[in-house]
Amino acid sequence: MEYEIRDINLAPSGENKIDWVKKNCPLLRSLEEDFSKTKPFDGIRVALSIHLEAKTAYLCKVLAAGGAEMFITGSNPLSTQDDVAAALVKAGLNVFAWHGTTEEEYNHHIRQVLKNHCNIIIDDGGDLVHMLHTELKDELQYVIGGCEETTTGIIRLQAMAAADELQFPMVMVNNADCKHLFDNRYGTGQSVWDGINRTTNLIVAGKQVVVAGYGWCGKGVAMRAKGLGAQVTVTEIDPIKAIEAVMDGFTVLPMAEAAKIGDFFVTVTGCDQVITGEHMKTMKDGAILCNAGHFDCEVDMAWLHTNAISSKEQRANIMAYEVTPGKFVYVLGEGRLVNLACGDGHPAEIMDMSFAIQALSAKYLVEHEDSLEEKLIVVPREVDLEVANRKLKFLGIEIDKLTAEQEAYLNQSLV
């Protein structure tokens, strides 16, 4: 076992967090029980880079129960919880991560994970895949395939596949119905506002909230803001999503106009420079900015660091930047993922579904190693349905089933 963490003595606190998650993740518990018997990952080395908190830790333990040798790091410098990392090491897993890494340390931890001839890659944002294809190409020969958790990561994979650069198959976990319909919408919606509220201790009701991006994550953030009593404005580049936002009852404006009215700004786009210095100059004094996209480039932090007249830490996880004389904007969590930099991430019950998709997708890759032809793999429908049916069972909900006659009716020929 190898590890690089802050402090192994923090393990008891992390173990308590993981136990709490386990009690609230019946899907993963059922998979842990199944995997312990069938050992689908026996002899398999898994490299995993996901926000290293308690839900991710339990996924790692479930895969380990299935026989996997785990090599684990975080996927964001501020999202690793040191006590959780310690608990995984105490449980015998290889962990290279700590909270508050520098860019150099972050990349070093990824190298430490990938140097171990890993067979399955579980990625969140694409950093493992990127390093394998650039700096550590000698490790590619050992890879069966991988799974990508996020919209941002899939965008990167699609660009690689289009350029014929992707060297092994990747399952697009984010696109599974049991992932994006629930994790992206309900998970992001709740956890973003949890991070904002616990960090700012300010009222949302009656405020102007600007949500940049109306994908599934943006829909969740906007819906929860509306539920908290805010007036919500959406900015978009996609005309279809803009119409959706209008018909969902939200105002739609260009960011140049929305910047003038917002009290809270949440970026959820997967793109860079969504909020620029020019936007910030027109904002109200006291505007609060945060990001719920994967990378810290949606709010132009580089511009702030270079051009702000002054800056100071106003409160834990809140930096004040003077953008014009006497006018300040406040950035939460250094412009990184606000739900993890300023909170605990998505609720356990939501990640239970997402990580069940992850675990079953990894199992699919191992079982179909010799027949994988496509580089970008859609999550098999049977995996989505297995997770959905298990979830309904744990919720105590029954649904109708088609009769033989109904199936025949739906499948009848048109000629």
TINUGU-41728 format. One record per residue (C-alpha): residue in three letters; x negated, y, z. Coordinates in nm, 4 decimals. Layout:
N
SITE  type        xx        yy        zz
SITE   ala         X         Y         Z
...
***
This chain:
415
SITE  type        xx        yy        zz
SITE   met    0.0000    0.0000    0.0000
SITE   glu   -0.1202    0.3500   -0.0901
SITE   tyr    0.0195    0.6834    0.0152
SITE   glu   -0.0408    1.0574    0.0374
SITE   ile    0.2105    1.2270    0.2662
SITE   arg    0.2121    1.4975    0.5318
SITE   asp    0.2574    1.2993    0.8510
SITE   ile    0.3448    0.9326    0.9078
SITE   asn    0.4638    1.0223    1.2583
SITE   leu    0.7706    1.1913    1.1072
SITE   ala    0.9081    0.8525    1.0026
SITE   pro    1.1737    0.8085    1.2786
SITE   ser    1.3595    1.1219    1.1660
SITE   gly    1.3482    1.0055    0.8051
SITE   glu    1.4721    0.6603    0.9002
SITE   asn    1.7756    0.8161    1.0689
SITE   lys    1.8522    1.0167    0.7527
SITE   ile    1.8261    0.7069    0.5336
SITE   asp    2.0494    0.5094    0.7704
SITE   trp    2.3137    0.7848    0.7441
SITE   val    2.2976    0.7720    0.3654
SITE   lys    2.3234    0.3930    0.3653
SITE   lys    2.6412    0.4060    0.5737
SITE   asn    2.7962    0.6367    0.3112
SITE   cys    2.6747    0.4588   -0.0040
SITE   pro    2.8806    0.1390   -0.0400
SITE   leu    2.7856    0.0947   -0.4060
SITE   leu    2.4145    0.0905   -0.3305
SITE   arg    2.4743   -0.1339   -0.0291
SITE   ser    2.6506   -0.3868   -0.2507
SITE   leu    2.3693   -0.3711   -0.5069
SITE   glu    2.1096   -0.4121   -0.2325
SITE   glu    2.2874   -0.7274   -0.1211
SITE   asp    2.3051   -0.8600   -0.4790
SITE   phe    1.9452   -0.7702   -0.5623
SITE   ser    1.8152   -0.9300   -0.2428
SITE   lys    1.9519   -1.2612   -0.3685
SITE   thr    1.8785   -1.2387   -0.7415
SITE   lys    1.5482   -1.0432   -0.7380
SITE   pro    1.5940   -0.8846   -1.0849
SITE   phe    1.2771   -0.6765   -1.0435
SITE   asp    1.0484   -0.9526   -0.9225
SITE   gly    0.7000   -0.8771   -1.0535
SITE   ile    0.8072   -0.5338   -1.1852
SITE   arg    0.6313   -0.2110   -1.0948
SITE   val    0.8571    0.0939   -1.0864
SITE   ala    0.7352    0.4545   -1.1070
SITE   leu    0.9964    0.6923   -0.9687
SITE   ser    1.0050    1.0721   -0.9651
SITE   ile    1.3303    1.2061   -0.8207
SITE   his    1.3918    1.4702   -0.5536
SITE   leu    1.2526    1.2852   -0.2558
SITE   glu    1.5200    1.3066    0.0105
SITE   ala    1.7292    1.0432    0.1846
SITE   lys    1.9541    0.9395   -0.1064
SITE   thr    1.6549    0.8847   -0.3330
SITE   ala    1.4799    0.6965   -0.0537
SITE   tyr    1.7686    0.4534   -0.0253
SITE   leu    1.7635    0.3944   -0.4029
SITE   cys    1.3937    0.3106   -0.3674
SITE   lys    1.4701    0.0611   -0.0917
SITE   val    1.7455   -0.0989   -0.3013
SITE   leu    1.5051   -0.1476   -0.5934
SITE   ala    1.2410   -0.2822   -0.3550
SITE   ala    1.4977   -0.5286   -0.2198
SITE   gly    1.5278   -0.6533   -0.5779
SITE   gly    1.1573   -0.7322   -0.5881
SITE   ala    1.0218   -0.4074   -0.7336
SITE   glu    0.6870   -0.2686   -0.6243
SITE   met    0.7663    0.1006   -0.5866
SITE   phe    0.5394    0.3960   -0.6646
SITE   ile    0.7205    0.7138   -0.5642
SITE   thr    0.6774    1.0880   -0.5942
SITE   gly    0.9032    1.3940   -0.5890
SITE   ser    1.0306    1.5841   -0.8907
SITE   asn    1.0171    1.9358   -0.7476
SITE   pro    0.7607    2.1051   -0.5194
SITE   leu    1.0270    2.2138   -0.2685
SITE   ser    1.2685    1.9191   -0.2634
SITE   thr    1.0588    1.6536   -0.0879
SITE   gln    1.1488    1.5960    0.2757
SITE   asp    0.8353    1.4955    0.4629
SITE   asp    1.0121    1.2811    0.7207
SITE   val    1.1839    1.0820    0.4462
SITE   ala    0.8530    1.0280    0.2663
SITE   ala    0.7063    0.9029    0.5933
SITE   ala    0.9965    0.6619    0.6460
SITE   leu    0.9382    0.5065    0.3040
SITE   val    0.5704    0.4571    0.3790
SITE   lys    0.6638    0.2991    0.7123
SITE   ala    0.8885    0.0622    0.5152
SITE   gly    0.5918   -0.0464    0.3038
SITE   leu    0.6441    0.1593   -0.0140
SITE   asn    0.3794    0.3597   -0.2021
SITE   val    0.4557    0.7318   -0.1738
SITE   phe    0.2660    1.0340   -0.3028
SITE   ala    0.4575    1.3508   -0.2162
SITE   trp    0.4979    1.6297    0.0308
SITE   his    0.7044    1.9441    0.0657
SITE   gly    0.5592    2.2636   -0.0766
SITE   thr    0.3051    2.1212   -0.3204
SITE   thr    0.0958    2.3454   -0.5376
SITE   glu    0.1167    2.2787   -0.9109
SITE   glu   -0.2178    2.0996   -0.8898
SITE   glu   -0.1003    1.8790   -0.6016
SITE   tyr    0.2281    1.8051   -0.7771
SITE   asn    0.0504    1.6821   -1.0902
SITE   his   -0.2035    1.4885   -0.8818
SITE   his    0.0808    1.2976   -0.7155
SITE   ile    0.2283    1.2092   -1.0550
SITE   arg   -0.1120    1.0737   -1.1634
SITE   gln   -0.1352    0.8663   -0.8456
SITE   val    0.1994    0.7073   -0.9288
SITE   leu    0.1349    0.6440   -1.2976
SITE   lys   -0.2142    0.4920   -1.2666
SITE   asn   -0.0599    0.1666   -1.1380
SITE   his    0.0401    0.0024   -1.4699
SITE   cys    0.4095    0.0632   -1.4073
SITE   asn    0.6724   -0.1181   -1.6131
SITE   ile    0.9863    0.0875   -1.5453
SITE   ile    0.9877    0.4686   -1.5339
SITE   ile    1.2651    0.6438   -1.3417
SITE   asp    1.2381    1.0140   -1.4156
SITE   asp    1.4170    1.3341   -1.3178
SITE   gly    1.3356    1.6146   -1.5588
SITE   gly    1.0775    1.4332   -1.7701
SITE   asp    0.7488    1.4965   -1.5896
SITE   leu    0.6524    1.1269   -1.5661
SITE   val    0.7288    1.0702   -1.9327
SITE   his    0.5414    1.3853   -2.0329
SITE   met    0.2234    1.2870   -1.8498
SITE   leu    0.2347    0.9335   -1.9890
SITE   his    0.2492    1.0731   -2.3420
SITE   thr   -0.0218    1.3353   -2.2934
SITE   glu   -0.2754    1.2678   -2.0203
SITE   leu   -0.2298    0.8989   -1.9372
SITE   lys   -0.1673    0.7325   -2.2737
SITE   asp   -0.3587    0.4195   -2.1667
SITE   glu   -0.0708    0.3429   -1.9295
SITE   leu    0.1884    0.3321   -2.2102
SITE   gln    0.1064   -0.0321   -2.2906
SITE   tyr    0.2533   -0.1457   -1.9593
SITE   val    0.5883    0.0325   -1.9918
SITE   ile    0.9053   -0.1622   -2.0764
SITE   gly    1.1254    0.1469   -2.0661
SITE   gly    1.2717    0.4092   -1.8413
SITE   cys    1.5758    0.5972   -1.7160
SITE   glu    1.6312    0.9750   -1.7166
SITE   glu    1.8493    1.1343   -1.4503
SITE   thr    1.9063    1.4889   -1.5739
SITE   thr    2.0355    1.7009   -1.8596
SITE   thr    1.7020    1.8836   -1.8771
SITE   gly    1.5110    1.5582   -1.9019
SITE   ile    1.7330    1.4303   -2.1804
SITE   ile    1.6829    1.7534   -2.3762
SITE   arg    1.3069    1.6919   -2.3543
SITE   leu    1.3496    1.3270   -2.4583
SITE   gln    1.5652    1.4195   -2.7559
SITE   ala    1.2989    1.6628   -2.8757
SITE   met    1.0340    1.3914   -2.8421
SITE   ala    1.2476    1.1348   -3.0224
SITE   ala    1.3245    1.3785   -3.3054
SITE   ala    0.9504    1.4353   -3.3503
SITE   asp    0.8901    1.0557   -3.3411
SITE   glu    0.6737    1.0992   -3.0310
SITE   leu    0.8637    0.8889   -2.7751
SITE   gln    0.6742    0.5630   -2.7310
SITE   phe    0.9183    0.3560   -2.5254
SITE   pro    1.2953    0.3304   -2.4794
SITE   met    1.4688    0.5580   -2.2294
SITE   val    1.8198    0.5107   -2.0942
SITE   met    2.0082    0.8423   -2.0811
SITE   val    2.1495    0.7948   -1.7325
SITE   asn    2.2747    1.1533   -1.7134
SITE   asn    2.5150    1.0915   -2.0028
SITE   ala    2.6947    0.8030   -1.8329
SITE   asp    3.0520    0.8913   -1.7397
SITE   cys    2.9972    0.7786   -1.3799
SITE   lys    2.7030    1.0184   -1.3614
SITE   his    2.7804    1.3496   -1.5305
SITE   leu    3.1562    1.3592   -1.4644
SITE   phe    3.1002    1.3326   -1.0897
SITE   asp    2.7367    1.4109   -1.0012
SITE   asn    2.7012    1.7110   -1.2317
SITE   arg    3.0452    1.8556   -1.1657
SITE   tyr    3.1422    1.7715   -0.8082
SITE   gly    2.7928    1.7098   -0.6703
SITE   thr    2.6382    2.0256   -0.8121
SITE   gly    2.9463    2.2319   -0.7352
SITE   gln    2.9423    2.1444   -0.3676
SITE   ser    2.5680    2.1281   -0.3048
SITE   val    2.4882    2.4593   -0.4766
SITE   trp    2.7301    2.6484   -0.2557
SITE   asp    2.6145    2.4566    0.0480
SITE   gly    2.2597    2.5790   -0.0231
SITE   ile    2.3713    2.9371   -0.0869
SITE   asn    2.5977    2.9577    0.2153
SITE   arg    2.3608    2.8076    0.4699
SITE   thr    2.0742    3.0270    0.3434
SITE   thr    2.2495    3.3630    0.3111
SITE   asn    2.5237    3.3369    0.5771
SITE   leu    2.7302    3.5740    0.3604
SITE   ile    3.0958    3.5647    0.2593
SITE   val    3.1786    3.4465   -0.0920
SITE   ala    3.5480    3.5374   -0.0896
SITE   gly    3.6143    3.8624   -0.2713
SITE   lys    3.2688    3.8695   -0.4317
SITE   gln    3.1780    3.8661   -0.8004
SITE   val    3.0035    3.5416   -0.8945
SITE   val    2.8274    3.5028   -1.2298
SITE   val    2.7657    3.1457   -1.3491
SITE   ala    2.5263    3.1112   -1.6424
SITE   gly    2.6134    2.7992   -1.8401
SITE   tyr    2.9424    2.6092   -1.8545
SITE   gly    2.8286    2.2519   -1.8946
SITE   trp    2.9411    1.9975   -1.6375
SITE   cys    2.7168    2.1493   -1.3688
SITE   gly    2.8332    2.5014   -1.4477
SITE   lys    3.1958    2.3896   -1.4383
SITE   gly    3.1417    2.2505   -1.0907
SITE   val    2.9694    2.5658   -0.9640
SITE   ala    3.2409    2.7905   -1.1101
SITE   met    3.5219    2.5735   -0.9731
SITE   arg    3.3782    2.5786   -0.6203
SITE   ala    3.3166    2.9553   -0.6365
SITE   lys    3.6798    3.0039   -0.7320
SITE   gly    3.7830    2.7797   -0.4433
SITE   leu    3.5810    2.9960   -0.2051
SITE   gly    3.7763    3.3025   -0.3191
SITE   ala    3.5299    3.4601   -0.5606
SITE   gln    3.6008    3.6368   -0.8874
SITE   val    3.4067    3.4273   -1.1395
SITE   thr    3.2420    3.5342   -1.4644
SITE   val    3.0788    3.2817   -1.6986
SITE   thr    2.8043    3.3498   -1.9531
SITE   glu    2.7584    3.1087   -2.2433
SITE   ile    2.5899    3.0605   -2.5811
SITE   asp    2.8270    2.7828   -2.6936
SITE   pro    3.1563    2.9184   -2.8338
SITE   ile    3.3479    2.6009   -2.7470
SITE   lys    3.2348    2.6054   -2.3847
SITE   ala    3.3155    2.9767   -2.3709
SITE   ile    3.6739    2.9017   -2.4758
SITE   glu    3.6892    2.6278   -2.2116
SITE   ala    3.5830    2.8786   -1.9471
SITE   val    3.8473    3.1277   -2.0594
SITE   met    4.1197    2.8637   -2.0513
SITE   asp    4.0005    2.7511   -1.7076
SITE   gly    4.0785    3.1042   -1.5895
SITE   phe    3.7338    3.2649   -1.5882
SITE   thr    3.6052    3.5867   -1.7421
SITE   val    3.3419    3.5373   -2.0126
SITE   leu    3.0801    3.8063   -2.0782
SITE   pro    2.7278    3.8344   -2.2175
SITE   met    2.4670    3.8347   -1.9415
SITE   ala    2.3800    4.1978   -2.0212
SITE   glu    2.7323    4.2961   -1.9130
SITE   ala    2.7746    4.0391   -1.6364
SITE   ala    2.4500    4.1557   -1.4773
SITE   lys    2.6116    4.4891   -1.3923
SITE   ile    2.8971    4.3413   -1.1868
SITE   gly    2.7647    4.0295   -1.0126
SITE   asp    2.7073    3.9848   -0.6407
SITE   phe    2.5899    3.6224   -0.6737
SITE   phe    2.4203    3.4803   -0.9838
SITE   val    2.3782    3.1058   -1.0421
SITE   thr    2.1929    2.9814   -1.3515
SITE   val    2.2822    2.6296   -1.4692
SITE   thr    2.1563    2.6087   -1.8268
SITE   gly    1.8353    2.4069   -1.8639
SITE   cys    1.6861    2.6980   -2.0608
SITE   asp    1.4339    2.9669   -1.9701
SITE   gln    1.4680    3.3449   -1.9201
SITE   val    1.8439    3.3305   -1.8720
SITE   ile    1.8148    3.6217   -1.6296
SITE   thr    1.5368    3.8568   -1.7385
SITE   gly    1.3756    4.1663   -1.5955
SITE   glu    1.5996    4.3867   -1.8081
SITE   his    1.9049    4.2196   -1.6566
SITE   met    1.7703    4.2611   -1.3040
SITE   lys    1.7114    4.6326   -1.3531
SITE   thr    2.0855    4.6812   -1.4146
SITE   met    2.2064    4.4715   -1.1212
SITE   lys    2.3627    4.6044   -0.8036
SITE   asp    2.1393    4.6688   -0.5085
SITE   gly    2.1567    4.3491   -0.3023
SITE   ala    2.2436    4.1086   -0.5850
SITE   ile    2.1589    3.7475   -0.4950
SITE   leu    2.0007    3.5245   -0.7606
SITE   cys    1.9557    3.1503   -0.7595
SITE   asn    1.8995    2.8654   -0.9988
SITE   ala    2.0649    2.5249   -1.0233
SITE   gly    1.8825    2.4153   -1.3394
SITE   his    1.5872    2.1797   -1.3152
SITE   phe    1.2923    2.4168   -1.3638
SITE   asp    1.2148    2.7524   -1.2016
SITE   cys    1.2215    2.9457   -1.5291
SITE   glu    1.5902    3.0325   -1.5671
SITE   val    1.5478    3.3368   -1.3447
SITE   asp    1.2360    3.5107   -1.4777
SITE   met    1.0198    3.4758   -1.1676
SITE   ala    0.7044    3.5617   -1.3622
SITE   trp    0.8494    3.9035   -1.4431
SITE   leu    0.9364    3.9629   -1.0787
SITE   his    0.5908    3.8639   -0.9573
SITE   thr    0.4310    4.1000   -1.2080
SITE   asn    0.6710    4.3938   -1.2143
SITE   ala    0.8460    4.4206   -0.8778
SITE   ile    0.7561    4.7426   -0.6975
SITE   ser    0.7446    4.5521   -0.3688
SITE   ser    0.8458    4.2150   -0.2269
SITE   lys    0.8935    4.0570    0.1128
SITE   glu    1.0483    3.7512    0.2728
SITE   gln    1.3841    3.8814    0.3932
SITE   arg    1.4890    3.5573    0.5584
SITE   ala    1.3850    3.1920    0.5312
SITE   asn    1.4152    3.0943    0.1636
SITE   ile    1.5146    3.4501    0.0602
SITE   met    1.2643    3.6773   -0.1118
SITE   ala    1.3484    4.0451   -0.1629
SITE   tyr    1.2167    4.2111   -0.4789
SITE   glu    1.2343    4.5882   -0.5358
SITE   val    1.3087    4.6092   -0.9093
SITE   thr    1.3640    4.9841   -0.9341
SITE   pro    1.2908    5.2431   -0.6650
SITE   gly    1.5081    5.1620   -0.3641
SITE   lys    1.7003    4.8790   -0.5351
SITE   phe    1.6442    4.5159   -0.4358
SITE   val    1.7499    4.1799   -0.5717
SITE   tyr    1.7205    3.8678   -0.3573
SITE   val    1.6033    3.5311   -0.4925
SITE   leu    1.6823    3.2061   -0.3119
SITE   gly    1.4407    2.9146   -0.2918
SITE   glu    1.1757    3.0717   -0.5168
SITE   gly    1.4081    3.0321   -0.8124
SITE   arg    1.3894    2.6534   -0.7828
SITE   leu    1.6867    2.4203   -0.7486
SITE   val    1.8915    2.5979   -0.4842
SITE   asn    2.0826    2.2896   -0.3735
SITE   leu    1.7558    2.1143   -0.2813
SITE   ala    1.5207    2.4031   -0.2023
SITE   cys    1.7863    2.5515    0.0287
SITE   gly    1.9908    2.2427    0.1162
SITE   asp    2.0043    1.8636    0.1175
SITE   gly    2.1176    1.8085   -0.2403
SITE   his    2.4307    1.6322   -0.3564
SITE   pro    2.6619    1.4506   -0.1152
SITE   ala    2.5742    1.0876   -0.0468
SITE   glu    2.8961    0.9482   -0.1948
SITE   ile    2.8258    1.1250   -0.5253
SITE   met    2.4650    1.0054   -0.5490
SITE   asp    2.5886    0.6572   -0.4654
SITE   met    2.7497    0.6507   -0.8109
SITE   ser    2.4563    0.8113   -0.9928
SITE   phe    2.1963    0.5878   -0.8329
SITE   ala    2.4072    0.2784   -0.8931
SITE   ile    2.3916    0.3729   -1.2622
SITE   gln    2.0141    0.4174   -1.2271
SITE   ala    1.9624    0.0792   -1.0621
SITE   leu    2.1798   -0.1102   -1.3096
SITE   ser    2.0210    0.0690   -1.6062
SITE   ala    1.6745   -0.0309   -1.4837
SITE   lys    1.7996   -0.3885   -1.4492
SITE   tyr    1.9351   -0.3710   -1.8055
SITE   leu    1.5919   -0.2680   -1.9363
SITE   val    1.4202   -0.5593   -1.7635
SITE   glu    1.6793   -0.8105   -1.8836
SITE   his    1.6701   -0.6849   -2.2458
SITE   glu    1.2968   -0.6149   -2.2781
SITE   asp    1.2611   -0.8228   -2.5948
SITE   ser    1.5600   -0.6755   -2.7766
SITE   leu    1.5253   -0.3008   -2.7123
SITE   glu    1.5084   -0.1248   -3.0485
SITE   glu    1.6373    0.2308   -2.9980
SITE   lys    1.4200    0.4872   -2.8207
SITE   leu    1.7200    0.6702   -2.6702
SITE   ile    1.9647    0.4263   -2.5158
SITE   val    2.3212    0.5094   -2.4171
SITE   val    2.4152    0.3582   -2.0805
SITE   pro    2.6005    0.0372   -2.1729
SITE   arg    2.9746    0.0689   -2.1248
SITE   glu    2.9777   -0.2408   -1.9061
SITE   val    2.7400   -0.0664   -1.6619
SITE   asp    2.9659    0.2407   -1.6406
SITE   leu    3.2713    0.0207   -1.5879
SITE   glu    3.0995   -0.1944   -1.3258
SITE   val    3.0158    0.1144   -1.1212
SITE   ala    3.3676    0.2578   -1.1661
SITE   asn    3.5370   -0.0683   -1.0647
SITE   arg    3.3151   -0.1104   -0.7607
SITE   lys    3.3826    0.2506   -0.6605
SITE   leu    3.7594    0.2048   -0.6867
SITE   lys    3.7360   -0.1096   -0.4748
SITE   phe    3.5485    0.0751   -0.2008
SITE   leu    3.8036    0.3584   -0.2192
SITE   gly    4.0836    0.1037   -0.1730
SITE   ile    4.2493    0.2035   -0.5004
SITE   glu    4.4114   -0.0321   -0.7498
SITE   ile    4.4937    0.0504   -1.1113
SITE   asp    4.7012   -0.1113   -1.3841
SITE   lys    4.5635   -0.3586   -1.6367
SITE   leu    4.6718   -0.4137   -1.9934
SITE   thr    4.8921   -0.7135   -2.0573
SITE   ala    4.8043   -0.9471   -2.3428
SITE   glu    5.0880   -0.7908   -2.5423
SITE   gln    4.9572   -0.4385   -2.4805
SITE   glu    4.6068   -0.5389   -2.5893
SITE   ala    4.7492   -0.6902   -2.9051
SITE   tyr    4.9488   -0.3733   -2.9714
SITE   leu    4.6444   -0.1481   -2.9324
SITE   asn    4.4260   -0.3716   -3.1473
SITE   gln    4.6715   -0.4355   -3.4273
SITE   ser    4.5551   -0.3797   -3.7825
SITE   leu    4.6819   -0.0778   -3.9768
SITE   val    4.7351   -0.2915   -4.2913
***
